[in-house]
Amino acid sequence: MIEVEHLSKIYGSTPAIQDVTFKVEPGEILGFLGPNGAGKTTTMRILAGYLPASSGSAKIAQYDVHEDSMAVRRRIGYLPETPPLYPDMTVEGFLHFVARIKGVARKVRRDRVNSAMERCNLTEKRKVLIRKLSKGYRQRVGIAQAIVHDPPAIILDEPTVGLDPRQIIDVRNLIKSLAGSHTIILSTHILPEVSMTCSRVAIINRGKIVATNTPENLVAQLAGGSGYELEIDGDEEAAQQMIQVLPGIRFVESIANKDLPPNRSQIRVVSEPGAEPGRDIAAVLIGAGVALYEMRRTRANLEDVFLELTTAEKILPIVDSDASESSSESATEAEETTT
Ligand SMILES: Nc1ncnc2c1ncn2[C@@H]1O[C@H](COP(=O)(O)OP(=O)(O)OP(=O)(O)O)[C@@H](O)[C@H]1O
């Protein structure tokens, strides 16, 4: 439904995104996750047809966002970071206006507006002026304007920024309810947003896609923090050496903890993905007469993966078949549209 290939954008001499490649399958919610300045808004604006790419291509429902921009605009709903609302219109009046400019036929317009208001829980606010709405309700109006023409694809740029915790839950539930019947790409810098809302995640860092997969697979593939934490009484260096040579061990390190009693030490053991060296670790230590006071399993989570990928300089080889593998030098300068 959404296909992005080798997309790059250079502002003057600053590359904002480089060789970005990913796909979003029909009915899926893809989380486009990255720290501030990673290139999320730039990518969303190119997909929505508001900004030309310097090179590469993006297609929505097989229409090229640059060459067939009118066909694309009929097929997407776009919620920018700041929704374009008219404060002096009522909710209903505004949605009618948007439906008209998006080409919804007159005879179905009322139904489409009613349905968008229902989906976004706005029916009771239909006669309220937009300027009198809370931020959470305004965000719902922003989403309603993105879906009023029933587009197959929806692009949401940081849809929960600035909302209170209750409003965040409501907006996330609304987004989840749109999946299946719509294909959604949601940009965010908030990790829980991805775990709670999205079926797949593309992580972008410094303009490059560094991983694409389901949140679970990303954790399983990278699993940077999976392993064990041990507390022992005995020769720590010897213990580390014994553990290091066991099969399935990635690395062993000391954990600094000044609150431990004398002679005690803590050790972190990070295992290879899929390895289960726990039994061997316990056996080798106890066999050598080391007192094992504690042995705790640790598991990586999406936060570990995100931190590892967005603080590492290199792209880790964990992208799935949808994602980019290398960067391109092919970007050329292009000016921003004024739409
Ligand atoms: N109009 C512009 N002119 C020059 N540089 C820009 C422009 N817009 C964005 N950039 C730069 O491009 C890079 C990517 O910006 P972008 O807004 O796409 O990131 P983002 O991931 O959406 O960040 P945030 O989460 O902070 O909104 C940043 O380095 C930014 O400073």
The ligand as an ORCA input file, in Angstrom:
! r2SCAN-3c Opt
* xyz 0 1
  N      13.069     23.420      6.134
  C      14.241     22.948      6.571
  N      15.405     23.517      6.205
  C      16.617     23.043      6.618
  N      16.761     21.943      7.422
  C      15.639     21.335      7.828
  C      14.321     21.790      7.433
  N      13.403     20.960      7.986
  C      14.096     20.039      8.690
  N      15.424     20.252      8.597
  C      16.492     19.417      9.203
  O      16.329     18.102      8.716
  C      16.565     17.146      9.743
  C      15.335     16.258      9.932
  O      14.255     17.066     10.423
  P      12.796     16.485     10.667
  O      11.935     17.649     11.096
  O      12.369     15.712      9.487
  O      13.062     15.494     11.893
  P      12.038     14.833     12.910
  O      12.495     13.444     13.093
  O      10.643     15.055     12.456
  O      12.301     15.665     14.229
  P      11.296     16.122     15.428
  O      10.910     14.870     16.160
  O      12.180     17.023     16.249
  O      10.137     16.839     14.785
  C      16.916     17.969     10.987
  O      18.329     18.014     11.039
  C      16.346     19.326     10.705
  O      17.077     20.327     11.358
*
